[in-house]
Amino acid sequence: MNIAMLLDMAASGDPDRVAVGPRDAGTTCAELRRAAAGVAAVVHSSGARELVFAGVNGPAFPVLLFGAALAGVPLVPVNYRLSAEALAGLLKHTERPLVVADETLLAEAFAGCEVRTPEALLAEGSAAEPAVGLEADADDPAVLLFTSGTTAAPKAAVLRHRHLSSYILQTVEFGSADPGDAVLMSVPPYHVAGVGSVLSNLYAGRRMVHLGSFEPEAWLGLVRTEGVTSAMVVPTMLARVVEHLDGRAAEVPTLRSLAYGGARMPRPVLEAALRAFRDTGFTNAYGLTETSSTIALLGPEDHRAALSSDDPLVRARLRSAGRMVPGVEAEIRDAAGVAQPAGAVGELWVRGPQVSGEYKGDAASLDTASLDADGWFHTRDLAHFDADGYLFIEGRADDTIIRGGENVAPAEVEDVLLRHAAVREAAVVGVPDEEWGERIAAFVVTHAGASVDAEALRAWVRGHLRSSKTPDVVVFRDELPYTPTGKLLRRQLLTPTTRKG
Ligand code: AMP
């Protein structure tokens, strides 16, 4: 199935429903279908083989996503925050691209390419004869996403129409949203959750409202003025909202559902958010680019149960990623590839119709080991399941610190540091060491006005974990480096200037 079918279903099911934009002046499903067919006509007549989008999340994004699908070419959303040089580097991996870029990026990054602003492309499309019959097959690429890995060589995950449509058909009920429902989109288009949100919300029948550039106050303001009923945020966004609220209630009576994911959610941020958003149901969504977004979910009921239960097993689920979504199988394997029972920590492998695991680009050949002969995909996340099938993500296998032969998961030490009243952010990494193999370094940002010294933090960790997990070095920083989608850039902490202590 081509993802454009999802738009066709929405447009024929309820053509006059506002799909994108403000309640009284937005774009209806039928208008979105017409706009996408116009964009498809322009893409087709340009001879482009890929439609590249470098811009913020906004009303143009759904049009481009479906326009590319109707033209039979993949959409390639790229990170508009990258330098002109880095963007030019990514473009080398594209085939005959037509670039759509926000005005500010035009001159610098895309000199020498066929390039339009979103507004110009949409205007051209609306004047064009709508494209018909060019749709790609289910097996053709729908979206190419450069993964947010921190390695230098770019590689794009290939998501085919069948992957994305399987994800939607398995996890979303068509037209299941209530008539007034609206979703606030603030995750960038180049993140798989940005793509997944367009498809799932259109299919469910939820109006999309956009916030191009995330600011906590603007986010809360839009929720209130647009009567937003659901939203998705990455952990750094929720942390900023919570910090902005500074202990006050969020006062967003329409917001029934708030999903978070994309990176590990620090427990103190979640707890503060649960206090600030008392009437909102929380969902933790775990997934990877390569799995077409979400593959495990911890829903609102699980959050409530974890908060109110006396059973330590149920309480612990507040840091779980929940249960696998329908259609996705999961297995925990040890380093030798042997499947592990519930409770054992190992590497998470997954399989299902929404799972791709295929790449394109310079580094693609390095990743041939991502899929095994039976189609299982190696997530490279360390994880375990509890006896009831709840998934717990411990972090990336590559981030594990091996100190004197003992494995230390950075998340475990970070969680303890974050429980200290003076600590706002914490990152724990391994630093090469002749004696121990690796030593444990903790990078810490304190709350404004709070003060604590390295020795006190080491004693705090020693008091909660074994002494072998105590950071050897504590480095105080004003801020930690994150990707725009909330992933901690651990390797950046290990530049020579910070290897001290
Ligand atoms: P990406 O493909 O760039 O979206 O990154 C996927 C990785 O982000 C996963 O392999 C996890 O390490 C991490 N991740 C995504 N969602 C979650 C979540 N809900 N909880 C913990 N880690 C997550």
Boltz pocket constraint, residues with backbone or C-beta under 6 A from the ligand:
constraints:
  - pocket:
      binder: B
      contacts: [[A, 147], [A, 148], [A, 149], [A, 192], [A, 260], [A, 261], [A, 262], [A, 263], [A, 264], [A, 265], [A, 284], [A, 285], [A, 286], [A, 287], [A, 288], [A, 289], [A, 290], [A, 321], [A, 379], [A, 380], [A, 381], [A, 393], [A, 395], [A, 396]]
      max_distance: 6.0
